[in-house]
């Protein structure tokens, strides 16, 4: 495979993905590599499990990567047992990758859940940039962050909300900075004629797709032409939740909800949708929301991440509380009834995205941090 060329005078930066299921951090790492490949050498280690989508993306961008069988932290009991049993052997695999590729800076991309990579890097005295994407974790992980951050020089937070949540667990000696996990600039598109409502998400219970389905049950009575599209992969650990969702759809005879059930290029769905919904319980920097805004879609969302902050600047949609399907239903009806208001929200969505949420504006922050660490 013809990977990008590497030069000896560049600093080697390594991304280690203990969990290779493609999502926001994985997409962001690709943006970082593409934006800074002229200044740094990037080498990526993937967990061989569930890496198909990520591999395909990396290959299409001609980005160097290796694979090793690793174990990632999960709420699934079997995964937890395997994680503990193979913890130290996984650390040795990570150390082997770092040493064999002469990596100087370890960019830890998976938030608090990737603390195993931090331990591996510290054991061989490597410099670390810990990238915190989440805005919720258990007390055990926060204690680990509190201890390990004493030895980590730099930490990036994907939102004000994330930094605020973890600020009491980060060492005062760690340099912190907020870097939005932004998106690329898109051309503003005229409103589609299709009455599609889009959500791009995997089927983790924290994404709370069930609330969207409960709203869809009411919307079906309001307008049968409105369709709900749930775009995203269903991973092995998520089939219990998917079965619960499927049961709700069958019991309520929902004909207006469609799942792609696999990872697809979401751009065509963004372009054909009239509204975007984010129903997540906890999220730091919801990249799919920023992506929807880059196309000028109005947003209905829970108050996750920094969405409430941006909503105060210009109204590009409405907020609803986690699990409140009645408020969600009412917001959907109001937006579809009021075309002028919808168009105003659409315009504001694009304005806010282009002003605050473009990754092109944040790439220099990453570069400066790498340079500071590499001194």
C-alpha positions in Angstrom: 0.0 0.0 0.0 1.3 3.5 -0.9 1.1 5.4 2.3 2.0 9.0 2.7 5.7 9.7 2.7 7.6 10.1 6.0 10.5 12.3 6.6 13.1 12.0 9.3 13.1 15.6 10.2 9.4 15.5 11.3 8.2 14.5 14.7 6.4 11.2 14.8 2.9 11.4 16.3 1.0 8.2 17.2 -2.8 7.7 17.6 -3.7 4.5 19.5 -7.3 3.4 19.2 -8.2 0.8 21.9 -11.7 0.8 20.4 -11.9 1.0 16.6 -15.6 1.3 16.2 -15.9 4.3 13.9 -17.2 7.5 15.5 -16.4 11.1 16.3 -12.8 10.6 17.6 -11.9 8.4 14.7 -13.2 11.0 12.2 -11.4 13.8 14.0 -8.1 11.9 13.9 -8.4 11.7 10.1 -9.0 15.4 9.9 -6.0 16.1 12.1 -3.7 13.8 9.9 -4.9 15.4 6.7 -4.5 18.9 8.1 -1.0 18.4 9.6 0.6 15.7 7.5 3.1 18.2 5.9 4.4 19.1 9.4 4.3 15.7 11.3 4.5 12.0 10.6 1.4 10.2 11.8 1.2 6.5 12.7 -2.1 4.9 13.9 -2.7 1.7 15.8 -6.1 0.1 15.5 -7.8 -2.5 17.6 -8.3 -5.3 15.1 -11.8 -5.9 16.4 -14.6 -3.9 14.6 -12.1 -2.0 12.6 -13.6 -2.5 9.1 -15.1 1.0 8.7 -12.1 2.8 10.2 -9.7 0.8 8.0 -11.6 1.7 4.9 -11.5 5.4 5.7 -7.8 5.3 6.4 -7.0 3.5 3.2 -9.1 5.9 1.2 -7.0 8.8 2.6 -3.7 6.9 2.2 -3.0 7.1 5.9 -0.5 4.7 7.6 -1.9 2.3 10.2 -1.2 -1.0 11.9 -3.5 -3.5 13.6 -3.2 -5.4 16.8 -5.8 -7.4 18.8 -6.6 -5.3 21.8 -9.4 -5.2 24.3 -11.5 -2.1 24.9 -13.4 -1.0 28.0 -17.1 -1.6 27.7 -20.2 -1.9 30.0 -20.6 -5.5 28.6 -19.6 -8.0 31.4 -17.7 -10.3 29.0 -15.7 -7.4 27.6 -14.8 -6.2 31.1 -13.4 -9.6 32.0 -11.4 -9.8 28.8 -10.2 -6.2 29.4 -8.9 -7.1 32.8 -7.4 -10.5 31.8 -5.4 -9.0 28.9 -4.7 -5.6 30.4 -0.9 -6.0 30.7 -0.4 -7.9 27.5 -2.3 -5.1 25.7 0.0 -2.6 27.3 3.0 -4.5 25.9 1.5 -4.5 22.5 1.0 -0.7 22.6 4.6 -0.2 23.9 5.8 -2.4 21.0 4.0 -0.3 18.5 5.3 3.0 20.0 8.9 1.8 20.1 9.0 0.1 16.7 7.7 3.3 15.0 9.9 5.7 17.0 6.9 7.7 18.1 7.6 10.8 20.2 4.1 12.2 20.9 1.2 9.9 21.9 -2.2 11.6 21.0 -4.7 9.7 23.2 -7.9 10.1 21.2 -10.6 8.3 23.2 -11.0 10.3 26.4 -10.9 8.7 29.8 -11.7 5.2 28.4 -8.3 5.0 26.7 -6.3 5.3 30.0 -4.5 2.1 29.2 -2.7 3.9 26.4 -1.7 6.6 28.8 -0.1 4.0 31.1 1.7 2.4 28.3 3.2 5.7 27.1 4.2 6.7 30.7 6.0 3.5 31.2 8.4 4.3 28.4 8.6 8.1 29.1 6.7 9.3 26.1 5.1 12.7 25.8 1.3 12.6 25.9 -1.6 14.7 24.6 -4.8 13.4 26.2 -7.9 14.3 24.2 -11.1 14.2 26.2 -14.2 13.9 24.0 -16.7 12.7 26.6 -18.7 14.7 29.2 -19.6 11.9 31.5 -17.8 8.9 33.1 -18.0 6.9 36.2 -16.1 7.8 39.4 -13.5 5.1 38.9 -12.4 6.6 35.5 -12.4 10.1 37.1 -10.0 8.9 39.8 -7.7 7.3 37.2 -7.8 10.6 35.3 -7.0 12.5 38.5 -3.9 10.3 39.1 -2.5 9.9 35.6 -3.0 13.6 34.6 -0.2 14.5 37.0 2.2 13.0 34.5 0.5 14.3 31.4 1.7 17.7 30.1 -1.2 18.6 27.9 -5.0 17.8 27.7 -7.5 18.9 25.0 -11.2 19.1 25.8 -13.8 19.0 23.0 -16.1 21.5 24.7 -16.5 23.9 27.6 -18.9 21.4 29.1 -16.3 18.7 29.1 -13.7 20.8 30.7 -16.1 22.0 33.4 -17.1 18.4 34.1 -13.5 17.2 34.5 -11.8 20.3 35.9 -11.6 19.0 39.5 -9.9 15.8 38.2 -7.2 17.3 36.1 -3.8 18.2 37.6 -3.1 21.9 37.9 0.3 21.1 36.1 -1.5 19.9 33.0 -1.9 22.5 30.3 -5.6 22.4 29.1 -7.3 23.9 26.0 -10.7 23.6 24.4 -10.5 22.5 20.8 -13.9 22.0 19.1 -14.2 18.8 17.2 -15.4 20.7 14.2 -16.4 19.9 10.7 -15.4 21.0 7.2 -17.1 23.9 5.4 -19.9 23.0 3.0 -21.9 24.9 0.4 -25.3 26.1 1.6 -28.0 24.0 0.0 -31.6 25.0 -0.8 -34.3 23.3 1.3 -35.1 19.8 0.1 -38.6 18.8 -0.9 -38.3 15.6 1.1 -39.8 15.6 4.6 -36.9 13.7 6.1 -35.8 14.0 9.7 -32.2 12.7 10.2 -30.2 11.3 13.1 -26.7 10.0 12.6 -25.8 7.8 15.4 -24.8 4.3 16.5 -27.3 2.5 18.8 -25.8 3.1 22.2 -28.6 3.5 24.9 -27.0 6.9 25.7 -28.0 8.1 22.2 -31.6 7.5 23.3 -33.1 6.7 19.9 -36.2 5.4 21.7 -37.3 9.0 22.5 -37.2 9.8 18.8 -39.4 6.7 18.1 -41.9 7.8 20.7 -42.1 11.2 19.0 -42.4 9.5 15.6 -45.5 7.7 16.8 -47.3 11.0 17.2 -45.8 12.6 14.1 -47.2 9.8 12.0 -50.7 11.0 12.9 -49.7 14.6 12.1 -48.2 14.0 8.7 -47.5 10.6 7.2 -45.1 12.1 4.7 -42.5 12.8 7.4 -39.9 10.1 7.6 -37.3 9.5 10.4 -33.9 8.3 9.1 -31.5 6.7 11.7 -28.2 6.5 10.0 -25.4 4.4 11.6 -23.8 1.1 12.4 -25.2 -1.4 14.8 -22.3 -2.9 16.7 -22.3 -6.3 18.3 -22.6 -4.9 21.8 -25.7 -2.8 20.8 -28.1 -5.5 19.6 -29.9 -5.8 22.9 -30.9 -2.1 22.6 -31.7 -2.5 18.9 -34.0 -5.5 19.8 -35.8 -3.2 22.3 -36.2 -0.5 19.7 -37.4 -3.1 17.1 -40.0 -4.3 19.5 -41.3 -0.8 20.1 -41.6 -0.3 16.3 -43.5 -3.5 15.8 -45.8 -3.0 18.8 -46.7 0.5 17.6 -46.8 -0.3 13.8 -44.4 2.5 12.9 -44.0 2.8 9.2 -42.2 6.2 9.2 -38.9 5.1 10.8 -36.0 3.7 8.8 -32.6 2.4 9.9 -29.6 2.1 7.6 -28.3 -0.6 10.1 -24.7 0.0 8.8 -22.2 2.7 8.3 -22.9 4.7 5.2 -21.8 8.0 3.7 -24.1 10.3 5.6 -23.6 13.3 3.2 -26.5 12.2 0.9 -28.8 12.0 3.9 -27.8 15.4 5.2 -28.5 16.8 1.7 -32.0 15.3 1.5 -33.1 16.0 5.1 -35.1 19.0 6.4 -34.3 18.7 10.1 -31.8 17.0 12.4 -32.3 15.5 15.8 -29.7 14.8 18.5 -31.3 12.9 21.5 -28.1 12.0 23.3 -27.9 12.0 27.1 -24.2 12.9 27.3 -22.0 14.2 24.6 -19.1 16.7 24.6 -18.8 17.8 21.0 -21.5 16.2 18.8 -19.8 16.1 15.4 -22.9 14.9 13.6 -24.8 18.0 14.8 -22.0 20.2 13.5 -22.1 18.3 10.2 -25.8 18.9 10.0 -25.3 22.6 10.7 -22.7 22.8 8.0 -25.4 21.9 5.5 -27.8 24.4 7.1 -30.2 22.0 8.8 -32.3 23.3 11.8 -31.4 21.3 14.9 -33.5 19.8 17.7 -31.3 18.6 20.5 -30.9 17.8 24.1 -28.6 20.3 25.9 -25.5 18.2 25.4 -22.0 19.6 24.8 -21.9 23.3 24.0 -25.1 23.4 21.9 -26.9 25.6 24.5 -24.0 28.1 24.3 -24.2 28.4 20.5 -28.0 28.4 20.6 -27.9 31.6 22.6 -25.9 33.3 19.9 -28.4 32.7 17.1 -31.5 30.4 17.3 -30.8 27.6 14.9 -33.4 25.2 16.4 -34.7 24.3 19.8 -33.6 22.3 22.9 -35.5 19.6 24.6 -34.7 17.6 27.8 -33.4 14.1 27.6 -36.3 11.6 27.2 -38.9 14.3 26.7 -40.6 13.0 23.6 -43.6 15.3 24.0 -41.5 18.4 23.7 -39.6 16.8 20.8 -42.9 16.0 19.1 -44.2 19.6 19.6 -41.0 21.1 18.3 -41.1 19.0 15.1 -44.7 20.0 14.4 -44.0 23.6 15.0 -41.0 23.6 12.7 -42.8 21.8 9.9 -45.8 24.1 10.2 -43.8 27.3 10.1 -41.7 27.4 6.9 -40.4 30.9 7.4 -39.2 30.1 10.9 -37.6 26.9 9.6 -35.7 28.8 6.9 -34.5 31.3 9.4 -33.2 28.5 11.6 -31.5 26.9 8.6 -29.7 30.2 7.8 -28.6 30.7 11.4 -27.4 27.1 11.6 -25.1 27.6 8.7 -23.9 31.0 10.1 -23.0 29.5 13.5 -21.2 26.6 12.0 -19.1 28.6 9.7 -18.2 31.1 12.5 -17.5 28.7 15.4 -17.5 25.0 14.3 -15.1 24.6 11.4 -12.2 22.4 12.1 -10.0 24.4 9.7 -10.0 27.1 12.4 -8.9 24.7 15.1 -6.1 22.9 13.3 -3.5 25.5 14.2 -4.3 24.9 17.9 -3.4 21.2 17.5 -0.2 22.1 15.6 0.9 24.5 18.4 0.2 21.9 21.1 2.3 19.3 19.2 5.1 21.8 18.8 5.0 22.7 22.5 5.0 19.1 23.6 7.8 18.3 21.1 10.2 20.9 22.4 
